[in-house]
Amino acid sequence: MARLLEVTRLGIVEYEDGLDLQEELRRLVTAGEAAERFLLLQHPPVITLGRNTGDGNVVASPDELARRGIACFPAGRGGDVTFHGPGQIVGYPIVNLHPDRRDVRRYVRDLEEVLIRTLADFGVASGRIAGLTGVWVGDLKVAAIGVRISRWVTTHGFALNVATDLSFFETIVPCGITDRGVANLSRLAGEEIPLPAVEDRLVRHFADVFEREVAEREISSRSAQIWLWREGPDGREVLLLHRVPAEGDFWQPVTGLLEAGEAPAAAAAREVREETGLALAAEPADLGYVRDFRIEPEYLGDRGPHPWINREHAFAARIDPKAAITLSPTEHDEYLWTDPETARQRLRWNGNRRALDRLERELAR
């Protein structure tokens, strides 16, 4: 009987959030407490460093990376340096290779086979190159592979360029290979290929190659964060709320879960009213930043199942400098109007910092 493989199709996932989610799933799968999982997602622009990354393979300076909005992280996987970004499908299979697939080389070749079959569905003939991992069309790499296996449970996986901005790869020596280039599927196929269509084929071929029975697993909840801002006596200020110790003991913007059938913007306005006592005069501005991440069990109470994956939408609204804040004492015990840089230092979550960055860019236009 085929093993169950749960597939979760995520949106944008910050790289560190992706590592956290994989590690939790690896722990659950290893302990037999969760079904195997296949995550499909995109990362914001990020350079990841494998265990074999060579000196000098990140060729852009730190200033250049910052200017282009590219983060840089050690990945804890095999392989060299690579780039992830929008338009690229990243696949993270968390599967148990015990008892009949305990062969690392076979696992990598099977991932390559999934990708080769997927590309063929869109009219692109691809293959392998002896001595190198990944999937190639001629001398151009279209998909990179880097994996980690612990007690025969896999993490990390592959990155398939579908509509990726290939100029980002100029900041690195991709996979440490100096004499070959990179490509994306849409350019090779001569037409724009929708990412969901590619995901469908990846799931089908993964199930066939790895002999799994597939079930789709949706995200667990949705939330909204909303950045309230005002013009203060010394410049622009943003509002932070401090959660009571029983609710986490950290600083954040106005944040809350969507109710059933509620639109994200409506939820943002409702949370402002409930957490600050303010009624917005207009719909909050959408910052165009949505991220998926795992909520840690200590913040969930008796909710389940685990891991709990949340999708958060970011908004902003300008507030009258004279407006008075009224806190909900069961949630927050303090508030602070402060400059954006101080706010960044107090925030716990990078997803809040990214949304604040978006707000500052919007206001600078």
VENQUI-V91046 format. One record per pair of residues at least 4 apart in sequence whose ideal C-beta (glycine too) atoms are under 8 Angstrom apart, sorted by the first residue. I is the first residue (numbers start at 1). J is the second residue. Records with the same first field share a line. If there is no record, write none. Layout:
BEGIN
I->J  J
END
This chain:
BEGIN
2->211  212  213
3->36  211  212  213
4->35  36  212  213  215
5->35  36  37  38  95  206  207  210  212  213  214  215
6->35  36  37  38  214  215  216  217
7->37  38  40  203  214  215  216  217
8->37  38  39  40  216  217  218  219  309
9->40  41  196  199  216
10->39  40  41  42  219  292  309  311
11->41  42  290  291  292  311
12->41  42  43  44  86  289  290  291  292
13->17  18  21  41  42  43  291  292  293
14->18  43  44  291  293  350  351  354
15->19  43  44  46  48  71  73  84
16->20  73  350
17->21  291  292  293  294  350  351
18->22  39  41  43  90  92
19->23  73  75  76
20->24  293  294
21->25  39  293  294  307  309
22->26  39  92  94  155  156
23->27  155
24->28  294  306  307
25->29  34  37  39  94  155  307
26->30  94  150  153  155
27->31
28->33  34  306  307
29->33  34  35  36  37  94  95  96  153
30->96  150  151  153
34->306  307
35->215
36->93  94  95  96  212
37->93  94  217
38->91  92  93  94  95  203  206  214
39->90  91  92  93  94
40->89  90  91  199  202  203
41->89  90  92  292
42->84  85  86  87  88  89  90  195
43->84  85  88  90
44->69  71  85  86  354
45->68  69  70  71  83  84  85  86  168
46->70  71  72  73  83  84  85
47->58  65  70  71  72  73  81  82  83  171  172
48->72  73  74  75  77  81  82  83  84  146
49->53  58  72  73  74  75  81
50->75  77  78  79  80  81  82  146
51->76  77  78  79
52->78  79  80  176
53->57  58  80  81  176
54->80  81  173  176
56->173
57->80  81  172  173  176
58->65  72  81  171  172
59->170  171  172  173
60->64  65  68  70  170  171  172
61->65
62->66
63->67
64->68  171
65->70  71  72  171
66->70
68->168  171
70->83  168  171
75->146  156
76->148  156
77->146  147  148  155  156
78->146  147  148  156
79->133  144  145  146  175
80->173  175  176  177
81->172  173  174  175  176
82->144  146  159  172  174  175
83->168  169  171  172  174
84->88  90  159
85->164  165  168
86->164  165
87->161  162  163  164  165  184  195
88->159  160  161  162  164  184
89->159  160  162  195  198  199  202
90->157  158  159  160
91->157  158  159  160  202  206
92->155  156  157
93->111  154  157  206  210
94->153  154  155
95->153  154  210  212
96->152  153  154
97->101  102  103  107  149  152  153  154
98->102  152
101->106  107  110  210
102->152
103->107
104->108  147  149
105->109
106->110
107->111  147  149  154
108->112  133  145  147
109->113  128
110->114  209  210
111->115  145  147  157  158
112->116  128  133  134  135  143  145
113->117  205  209
114->118  158  202  205  206  209
115->119  126  135  142  143  158  160  202
116->120  126  127  128  135
117->121  201  205  208  209
118->122  160  198  201  202  205
119->124  125  126  135  137  142  143  185  188
120->124  125  126
121->201
122->185  189  193  198  201
123->189
124->137  142  185  188  189
125->137
126->135  136  137  142
127->135  136
128->132  134  135  136
129->134  136
132->136  175  177
133->144  145  146  175
134->141  142  143  144  145  175
135->141  142  143  145  160
136->140  141  142  180
137->142  183  188
139->179  180  181
140->180  181  182  183
141->174  175  177  180  181  182  183
142->160  161  182  183  184  185  188
143->158  159  160  161
144->158  159  174  175
145->157  158  159
146->156  157
147->154  155  156  157
148->154  155  156
149->153  154  155
150->155
160->185  198  202
161->166  182  183  184  185
162->184  185  186  193  195  198
163->184  185  186  192  193  195
164->168  184
166->182  183  184
169->174  182
173->177  178
174->182
183->187  188
184->188
185->189  193  198
186->191  192  193
189->193
193->197  198
194->198
195->199
196->200
197->201
198->202
199->203
200->204
201->205
202->206
203->207  214
204->208
205->209
206->210  212
207->211  212  213  214
219->292  309  310  311
220->295  305  308  309  310
221->257  258  295  308  309  310  311
222->257  258  264  267  310  311  312  313
223->255  256  257  258  267  310  311  312  313
224->255  256  258  264  265  267  268  271  312  313  314  315
225->252  253  254  255  268  312  313  314  315  351  352  355
226->253  254  255  268  269  271  272  284  314  315  316  317
227->238  239  253  254  287  314  315  316  317  355  356  359
228->238  239  253  254  272  276  278  316  317  318  319
229->236  237  238  239  316  317  318  319  359  363
230->236  237  239  318  319  320  321  323  337
231->235  236  237  321
232->236  237  321  337
234->339
235->339
236->339  340  363
237->337  338  339
238->253  337  338  339  340  343  356  359
239->253  254  276  319  325  335  336  337
240->251  252  253  335  336  338  343  346  347
241->251  252  253  254  275  276  327  331  332  334  335
242->249  250  251  332  333  334  335  336
243->247  248  249  250  251  252  331  332  333
244->249  329  330  331  332  333
245->249
247->299  330  331
248->298  299
250->348
251->336  343  346  347  348
252->347  348  349  352
253->352  355  356
254->268  271  272  275  276
255->271  312
256->267  270  271  274  275
257->267  310
258->262  263  264  267
259->267  270
262->266  267  270
263->267
264->268  286  313  315
265->269  283  284  286  315
266->270
267->271
268->272  284  313  315  317
269->273  280  283  284
270->274
271->275
272->276  278  279  280  284  317
273->277  278  279  280
274->328
275->327  328  331  332
276->325  326  327  335
277->324  325  326  327
278->319  323  325
280->284  317
282->317
284->315  316  317
285->315  316  317  362
286->313  314  315
287->314  315  316  355  358  359  362
288->314  358
289->313  314  354  355  358
290->311  312  313  314
291->311  312  351  354
292->309  310  311  312
293->309  310  312  351
294->307  308  309  310
295->299  300  308  309  310
296->300
297->306  308
300->304  308
303->308
304->308
312->351
314->355  358
316->359  362
319->323
325->335
327->331  332  333  334  335
328->332
329->333
336->346
338->342  343  346
339->343
340->344  356  359  360
341->345
342->346
343->347  356
344->353  356
347->352  353  356
348->352
349->353
350->354
351->355
352->356
353->357
354->358
355->359
356->360
357->361
358->362
359->363
360->364
361->365
END
